[in-house]
Amino acid sequence: MTELLTTHAEAPWLPWAVQYFFFIGLAATAALLLPLALSPRSGWHPWRDRLALILGLSALTGPVALLADLHQPARFWHFYTQLTPSSWMWLGALILPLFVTLALLVSLSLLMTRISPRQALLRRLAALPWPCARRLRLVAWLGALAGAGILLYTGMEIMVVRARPLWHTAWLPVNLLLTALLALVGLLMALELLLPRRGPAPDAAPLRRALLWLLAALSLTMALWALSGVHNGASWLEARRLFQGFAFWRHLLLLSLAAGALLWLLALVRRHRPLAAADGLTAALALLCAWGFRWVVLMNVQTVPKYGAGLYHLDPHLLSSAGHIVAGTLGLWLALAGAVWMLLDNTGVRHG
């Protein structure tokens, strides 16, 4: 009887997908802010180079995780040989290469303006006609437009699945956007703490304000999602059923509320203070909340059967490999960051 009610099930979405959605969200939101940061009058200008770094590294790391999630990477070719305009995945397959190309063009253009390489190969690379000034701003705005397309398709390809009520809500793409921005702010705070500038530290007010606005927006969307249950919103009703029927989902919700409340408290207590070591907890919690939201949406929701009772158990081998997947993709991101940092060091650049 137990095997009939609570079976093991293979998950169509693997932990690779969690990593893809996390890193591509970082890249897309960095692309949205970078055109503003290119203006010296913008409050985001001090983070221009760091936004470009996050954009380039995340735009490379995310697609690597996506190809791994396809089980057979060659399947990616099918998107271009079988036209399916009604599919959000097919549309995403058109947007993603364009976005990655623009992201790398912007990131490398800013990097090349900062280095004076001594090696012949790097000198030839730096001598290429990289866009600058007005052309760079134009490319950055095109990248922001492609980034908006990435955020739209990644949210919609999950939301359109009617068979899973928890996914089938208009609030899901909104929350994916807001949590991606939350992760970006947390990462910018972490970089300021881990890699302090040699000159005067920039005013932390833009990061503080962004964090508070994002927490307010996330709280509002949660309240509106709950309010949809009054009008028989299927997503909220399914969440309430799981909360009432399964201890796992009750504990998950309470843990999420506790993490959100702690993040709110930290953001309010330190809203007028300069960035300091105490903000390390805020940055780490923002990143963890954004990543955890994607894990719950993409992995835990798959344990809820579309039809039938009980919950599925995910394959133990899949769960045991999750740590390797997370460590591998994070390691790739850090390795690429280390390569950029070494290049800047070797060319005598003062990091900013």
HELIX and SHEET records of a PDB file:
HELIX    1   1 THR A    2  LEU A    5  1                                   4    
HELIX    2   2 PRO A   15  ALA A   37  1                                  23    
HELIX    3   3 HIS A   45  TRP A   47  5                                   3    
HELIX    4   4 ARG A   48  ASP A   69  1                                  22    
HELIX    5   5 PRO A   73  TRP A   77  5                                   5    
HELIX    6   6 HIS A   78  THR A   81  1                                   4    
HELIX    7   7 TRP A   88  MET A  112  1                                  25    
HELIX    8   8 ALA A  120  ALA A  126  1                                   7    
HELIX    9   9 ALA A  133  MET A  159  1                                  27    
HELIX   10  10 TRP A  171  LEU A  194  1                                  24    
HELIX   11  11 ALA A  205  SER A  228  1                                  24    
HELIX   12  12 GLY A  229  HIS A  231  5                                   3    
HELIX   13  13 ALA A  234  GLY A  245  1                                  12    
HELIX   14  14 ALA A  247  VAL A  269  1                                  23    
HELIX   15  15 ASP A  279  LEU A  298  1                                  20    
HELIX   16  16 ASN A  300  THR A  303  5                                   4    
HELIX   17  17 PRO A  316  ASN A  346  1                                  31    
SHEET    1   A 2 HIS A   8  ALA A   9  0                                        
SHEET    2   A 2 HIS A 313  LEU A 314  1                                        
END                                                                             
